[in-house]
């Protein structure tokens, strides 16, 4: 239940946490300041955050997120999306520690005895579900989306079994890690079968109950409903998500106070009831992009400090937990709007050591004919790629999928640096001198992508005035499969046009011809229409062989 962060510049996707100690003359902004700034930019809703420092917890909040007056911000309940997966894998670790299952047990062992699976599917293991290496898709092929604003609500256990019966893996597991809500939902179901208890009961009996997390639940009681932060897509209130068939992937709600308890218990396990489970869950088992994976938990090194984190997203809420046992700093972020990713708020808090500041670096002139050697497409995995294009005058611009292009500056020896954030790209060549890969160096981490022989996208330059002409909201006519009162919201950020449809994240789009823009995170295009005076009056979305026309609201 994650989306690709798209509304932030490079760094937003590559921050595990804002926990490392930094030089006093390069101190990060205070959490209170970042919370206030973030809330001020949200079209609706608000932000609650918790900062854990050597066992001491402070809460910060801003905006309007509670329907009832007088509720302490740390007691407001939010949907937490995929943070739920951390709970699922703690339950798995407890189950293994108790000898009720093994990580290498095949899934067939815990499905009904008469249930028939393709042999290659039957041998998928519990560990492969927990580390996204099973090869199962992100969502099942029979996922219905009857209600686009509550997409998981109608997906049942019977649907899950129907998918499994028809599933034919393209390749045997394990496969390279690829995020799968389906796999984690299946794991939650298998845990229910192992223990003979519902997912909600397991979470309450084994995690939230022992830790005293009374507000971390799937079904809200009457009091909790009055403290629930209504989710928003932009300025529109949207439905909370229900997830009966894949509860292990996402379905829990929680508060900043409760999640601060969880972070403290994992960061300093001591006598915590989760000590043994966390010891098993935190062991690195797979790689996902630049980081390692334990059982669900993301593992990273941040300026030399070991960090653990996970984010979450639903149709109108965002969440994040992260912590470093090395520095004894932790962070919880919750907000009820989909216009920004919670990881990007952690990025706002982050600052490198002073010596790494990009302002201290000096650009070295690079002849245009030499700059051309770096232009190309570089792929890390199925979802992560870099596009390097010429920016003219011997300079380059680099785009990470789902983000705007950012200018880079030559530092010598095939290395380029960014000025908007402290990061560098190191290119590598083969024995013949051809550039074959790039490595992003940021926040003490390295991520290498290989060059592939793909056509370069057409990206035409744009002016601020040109892009501003498209800015506004566009109403989408009602039809089956679309949310009621759906809109496109078009905005400009950092010199790039962004498009957001109700119930979906905001994504950048790039001009390839007059009034025509393309997405880079999936195959879709936007065409803008004008009236006789040249004023933009509508847009048309082209996707999956269909077209949707949306008319522009009056300014």
HELIX and SHEET records of a PDB file:
HELIX    1   1 UNK A   12  UNK A   14  5                                   3    
HELIX    2   2 UNK A   24  UNK A   26  5                                   3    
HELIX    3   3 UNK A   31  UNK A   41  1                                  11    
HELIX    4   4 UNK A   73  UNK A   75  5                                   3    
HELIX    5   5 UNK A   81  UNK A   83  5                                   3    
HELIX    6   6 UNK A   84  UNK A   97  1                                  14    
HELIX    7   7 UNK A  107  UNK A  110  5                                   4    
HELIX    8   8 UNK A  119  UNK A  122  1                                   4    
HELIX    9   9 UNK A  126  UNK A  130  1                                   5    
HELIX   10  10 UNK A  148  UNK A  150  5                                   3    
HELIX   11  11 UNK A  157  UNK A  166  1                                  10    
HELIX   12  12 UNK A  181  UNK A  195  1                                  15    
HELIX   13  13 UNK A  199  UNK A  203  1                                   5    
HELIX   14  14 UNK A  204  UNK A  208  3                                   5    
HELIX   15  15 UNK A  209  UNK A  211  1                                   3    
HELIX   16  16 UNK A  222  UNK A  226  1                                   5    
HELIX   17  17 UNK A  256  UNK A  267  1                                  12    
HELIX   18  18 UNK A  275  UNK A  281  1                                   7    
HELIX   19  19 UNK A  342  UNK A  349  1                                   8    
HELIX   20  20 UNK A  354  UNK A  356  5                                   3    
HELIX   21  21 UNK A  358  UNK A  360  5                                   3    
HELIX   22  22 UNK A  368  UNK A  371  1                                   4    
HELIX   23  23 UNK A  372  UNK A  374  5                                   3    
HELIX   24  24 UNK A  464  UNK A  468  1                                   5    
SHEET    1   A 8 UNK A  56  UNK A  63  0                                        
SHEET    2   A 8 UNK A  46  UNK A  53 -1                                        
SHEET    3   A 8 UNK A 329  UNK A 335 -1                                        
SHEET    4   A 8 UNK A 318  UNK A 324 -1                                        
SHEET    5   A 8 UNK A 305  UNK A 313 -1                                        
SHEET    6   A 8 UNK A 298  UNK A 302 -1                                        
SHEET    7   A 8 UNK A 291  UNK A 293 -1                                        
SHEET    8   A 8 UNK A 286  UNK A 288 -1                                        
SHEET    1   B 2 UNK A  78  UNK A  79  0                                        
SHEET    2   B 2 UNK A 253  UNK A 254 -1                                        
SHEET    1   C 2 UNK A 232  UNK A 233  0                                        
SHEET    2   C 2 UNK A 236  UNK A 237 -1                                        
SHEET    1   D 9 UNK A 376  UNK A 381  0                                        
SHEET    2   D 9 UNK A 384  UNK A 392 -1                                        
SHEET    3   D 9 UNK A 395  UNK A 400 -1                                        
SHEET    4   D 9 UNK A 405  UNK A 412 -1                                        
SHEET    5   D 9 UNK A 415  UNK A 418 -1                                        
SHEET    6   D 9 UNK A 423  UNK A 429 -1                                        
SHEET    7   D 9 UNK A 435  UNK A 442 -1                                        
SHEET    8   D 9 UNK A 445  UNK A 452 -1                                        
SHEET    9   D 9 UNK A 376  UNK A 381 -1                                        
SHEET    1   E 9 UNK A 472  UNK A 476  0                                        
SHEET    2   E 9 UNK A 487  UNK A 493 -1                                        
SHEET    3   E 9 UNK A 496  UNK A 501 -1                                        
SHEET    4   E 9 UNK A 506  UNK A 513 -1                                        
SHEET    5   E 9 UNK A 516  UNK A 519 -1                                        
SHEET    6   E 9 UNK A 524  UNK A 530 -1                                        
SHEET    7   E 9 UNK A 536  UNK A 543 -1                                        
SHEET    8   E 9 UNK A 546  UNK A 552 -1                                        
SHEET    9   E 9 UNK A 472  UNK A 476 -1                                        
END                                                                             
